[in-house]
Every structure is written in C-alpha cells, then in structure tokens.
C-alpha cells in the first residue's frame, strides 16, 4: 500500500510541475508554489501525514498518507 501511495504522490507532483510549466509558458510571470505538511498521531499510536500544495494561493493537490489518496484540484 505504501508503494501505491508513493506512486500517487509522485504523479501529483508531476501534475503540479506540468501546471506550473503551462502557467509560465502562458504568461512568463512569477508563480508561487507552496507546500504544507500536517502530521497526526492517533490514540492507537499510528501516525499519518498529509500534504497540501498551492499554486498562486489556490490549493492544487492534496495527498493523504493514511488512505494513500491524492486529490488533484483546479487552482
């Protein structure tokens, strides 16, 4: 499961790269990419993380390591 989750995360990062390349090609202006990581520890001792990536202030990708799902959003 961890391998599949890692593959989804890498695919999401590739999408972000493509999104930024298209934005640069269209306008040539400076664009901002921001990443946030959140960690959570449950009562049973398991720890999980999630990542949110933003392009120009709009959330573009959410990845949750607990379920291995990545969600691509339109910024």
C-alpha positions as YAML, in Angstrom:
chain: A
units: angstrom
residues:
- id: 1
  name: UNK
  ca: [0.00, 0.00, 0.00]
- id: 2
  name: UNK
  ca: [2.84, 2.38, 0.82]
- id: 3
  name: UNK
  ca: [4.31, 1.89, -2.64]
- id: 4
  name: UNK
  ca: [1.00, 2.68, -4.34]
- id: 5
  name: UNK
  ca: [0.57, 5.74, -2.14]
- id: 6
  name: UNK
  ca: [4.06, 6.90, -3.06]
- id: 7
  name: UNK
  ca: [3.28, 6.46, -6.76]
- id: 8
  name: UNK
  ca: [0.12, 8.58, -6.42]
- id: 9
  name: UNK
  ca: [2.10, 11.26, -4.61]
- id: 10
  name: UNK
  ca: [4.75, 11.33, -7.37]
- id: 11
  name: UNK
  ca: [2.00, 11.53, -10.02]
- id: 12
  name: UNK
  ca: [0.50, 14.51, -8.20]
- id: 13
  name: UNK
  ca: [3.87, 16.26, -8.11]
- id: 14
  name: UNK
  ca: [4.27, 15.66, -11.85]
- id: 15
  name: UNK
  ca: [0.87, 17.28, -12.37]
- id: 16
  name: UNK
  ca: [1.98, 20.32, -10.35]
- id: 17
  name: UNK
  ca: [5.13, 20.62, -12.44]
- id: 18
  name: UNK
  ca: [3.09, 20.48, -15.65]
- id: 19
  name: UNK
  ca: [0.66, 23.06, -14.27]
- id: 20
  name: UNK
  ca: [3.49, 25.45, -13.44]
- id: 21
  name: UNK
  ca: [5.17, 24.93, -16.82]
- id: 22
  name: UNK
  ca: [1.92, 25.78, -18.59]
- id: 23
  name: UNK
  ca: [1.45, 28.88, -16.44]
- id: 24
  name: UNK
  ca: [5.00, 30.07, -17.18]
- id: 25
  name: UNK
  ca: [4.58, 29.42, -20.90]
- id: 26
  name: UNK
  ca: [1.31, 31.36, -20.98]
- id: 27
  name: UNK
  ca: [2.39, 34.43, -19.08]
- id: 28
  name: UNK
  ca: [6.05, 34.19, -18.27]
- id: 29
  name: UNK
  ca: [5.31, 35.77, -14.90]
- id: 30
  name: UNK
  ca: [6.45, 34.61, -11.49]
- id: 31
  name: UNK
  ca: [4.22, 31.94, -9.93]
- id: 32
  name: UNK
  ca: [4.23, 30.78, -6.34]
- id: 33
  name: UNK
  ca: [4.23, 27.12, -5.27]
- id: 34
  name: UNK
  ca: [3.61, 26.48, -1.57]
- id: 35
  name: UNK
  ca: [3.59, 23.16, 0.24]
- id: 36
  name: UNK
  ca: [2.21, 22.35, 3.69]
- id: 37
  name: UNK
  ca: [2.65, 19.11, 5.62]
- id: 38
  name: UNK
  ca: [0.42, 18.13, 8.51]
- id: 39
  name: UNK
  ca: [1.11, 15.23, 10.88]
- id: 40
  name: UNK
  ca: [-1.40, 13.47, 13.12]
- id: 41
  name: UNK
  ca: [-0.90, 10.84, 15.79]
- id: 42
  name: UNK
  ca: [-3.92, 8.74, 16.73]
- id: 43
  name: UNK
  ca: [-4.71, 7.30, 20.17]
- id: 44
  name: UNK
  ca: [-3.56, 3.85, 18.99]
- id: 45
  name: UNK
  ca: [-0.08, 5.25, 18.23]
- id: 46
  name: UNK
  ca: [-0.34, 5.30, 14.44]
- id: 47
  name: UNK
  ca: [0.94, 8.46, 12.80]
- id: 48
  name: UNK
  ca: [-0.17, 9.84, 9.45]
- id: 49
  name: UNK
  ca: [0.70, 12.80, 7.30]
- id: 50
  name: UNK
  ca: [-0.98, 14.81, 4.63]
- id: 51
  name: UNK
  ca: [0.38, 17.29, 2.13]
- id: 52
  name: UNK
  ca: [-1.34, 20.26, 0.53]
- id: 53
  name: UNK
  ca: [0.21, 22.08, -2.41]
- id: 54
  name: UNK
  ca: [-0.92, 25.52, -3.53]
- id: 55
  name: UNK
  ca: [-0.27, 27.36, -6.79]
- id: 56
  name: UNK
  ca: [-0.64, 31.13, -6.57]
- id: 57
  name: UNK
  ca: [-2.62, 30.76, -3.34]
- id: 58
  name: UNK
  ca: [-5.11, 28.16, -4.65]
- id: 59
  name: UNK
  ca: [-4.97, 24.57, -3.44]
- id: 60
  name: UNK
  ca: [-3.94, 22.37, -6.38]
- id: 61
  name: UNK
  ca: [-3.14, 19.00, -4.77]
- id: 62
  name: UNK
  ca: [-4.00, 17.19, -1.53]
- id: 63
  name: UNK
  ca: [-2.30, 13.90, -0.62]
- id: 64
  name: UNK
  ca: [-3.33, 11.82, 2.41]
- id: 65
  name: UNK
  ca: [-0.88, 9.10, 3.50]
- id: 66
  name: UNK
  ca: [-3.49, 7.39, 5.72]
- id: 67
  name: UNK
  ca: [-5.56, 6.19, 2.79]
- id: 68
  name: UNK
  ca: [-2.99, 6.75, 0.02]
- id: 69
  name: UNK
  ca: [-5.28, 9.03, -1.95]
- id: 70
  name: UNK
  ca: [-4.19, 12.07, -3.86]
- id: 71
  name: UNK
  ca: [-6.73, 14.63, -4.98]
- id: 72
  name: UNK
  ca: [-5.91, 16.99, -7.82]
- id: 73
  name: UNK
  ca: [-7.86, 20.23, -7.61]
- id: 74
  name: UNK
  ca: [-8.19, 23.02, -10.14]
- id: 75
  name: UNK
  ca: [-6.43, 26.13, -8.86]
...
